[in-house]
Amino acid sequence: MLCLNSRENFEENKSFLRKRAEVFSYLDRIEKSLKEQGFSASRAGSGDIKRIMAVYYEQNVTSEKFEDFDGERWIISDD
């Protein structure tokens, strides 16, 4: 789930996420209905969501790998 909000109200965010979680059964019914009618449907995965957000925020959508965190590529780990 992706929750973007300029407000920092923890209780409202928890309530919002609870309501979003209730939608999954509705999405399951829609997906089932589409498949019964001969369409193929799948939910967006992590990579798909990153590409959508890249388009939304006008980033480079031709990248092969998207970062989970801004600036992640600049972190040097001591392996």
N, C-alpha and C positions, 0 to 999 in steps of 0.2 A: 504494500500500500504506500501511496505517496501522499503526504499531507503537507501542503504548502499553505502557510498562513502568516501574515505579517504580525498577527497578535500572539502574544505569549501567555495564553490562558490555558493552564494545564487541564482544568476540569472540562472546559469546552472542547479541547482537543480529544480527551478521553471519550466524551459523549459522541463526538463526531466519528471516531474510529469504531465505537460500538455500533453505531447506525450503519456504517459502511460494511461491517462484518455481517450484518443481517441481510445484505443485498446478495451474498454469495448463493443462497438457495434460489433466488430469482434468476441469477445468471446461469445456474445449472439448468433450470427449466428452459431458458432461452436457447442455450447451447444444444440441449437435447432436441428441442423443436426444430432448430436449423438442420441438425444432422438427419432427423426423420424426413425432412423435405429434400434431402439430397445435397445439401451444402456442407462444405467442410468448415469447421470453426475451431479456433484454438485461442487460448488466452495469451496475452503478451507475457513473455518471459523477462528476466532481468535485462538482457541485452536489448530487447525490443523497447523496453521502457526508457533505457538510456538513450537510444536513438531518437525516440519521440521527444524526450526532454532536450536533446541537442538541437533538434529542429526548433522547439519552442523557445529556447534561449539563444538561438542563432549561432550555435557553435559549428565546428567543422563536422559535418555528417559523413564525410568520406573516411573518417578514422576507422581503423580495423579494431581498435580496442578503446573502450571508454573507461574512464576512471570511476571507482566507487566513491572517491573523495576528491575534492578539488585539490590539486597540487600533489596527488599521490605519486606521480611519476618522478618527483624530485626527492623523494625520501630514499636515503641510502641505508640499507639494512646491513648489519654485521653478521653475515651468515657464517 
